Amino acid sequence: MRAEFTSTLETSCSLETEELEERLERACRGGEIIALVGPLGAGKTCLVRGLARGLGVPDQCTASPTFTLIHEYRGRLPVVHVDLYRLDAEEASNRLGLEEYLESPAVTVIEWADKIATLLPRDHLRIELEHRGDERRQITLFPLSASYQTLVRDVMNSARHRGGQSA
C-alpha cells in the first residue's frame, strides 16, 4: 500500500508540530482515519493534541491514553484517540473492537498504527514521524486515496501560506 505522492516537512519545536495538526483539522470533514507511525518520543501524541485543539477539545483532555487505550473527545467533530503502544499486534487486532471506530463519523487518530496495518481500510492518511534531534521532527504524510490527497494538498498549501517548511 503506497501513496501516489507524499509530502514531507520538518518542524523545529512541539508548537510547530501541533500547528501542523491544527491545519490538518481544518481540512477534516469527519470520518477521517489518521494512522500515526514513529518511535517513542517522535511526536505522535503532540500531533493528536494539536488536532484535538483545532477541533475544539480542551488541552487538558488530550493526554496520551496509553493506559485506557481509547479516548473519545467531543469538539466541532468527534475525535477518537487510540494508542496501541502497550499492545502487541495480535492483541491490537483481536481485542479492541476497532472496526466500529474505523467506520464512524469521528476523526479517528491511531498511534502505533503499524500494529494494525492489516485492519486499516485502504483509504486513510498515514503520517510517519521521525525524531531529528532536540525538538525537530520530520513528518511525512502518505495520503492513500484521492480524498486524502486533497486533504494533504490543503494542509501543505496552508503551511506554505503560513511560512511553514516543506520538502
Order of alpha helices (4+ residues) and beta strands (2+ residues): beta-alpha-beta-alpha-beta-beta-alpha-alpha-beta-beta-beta-alpha
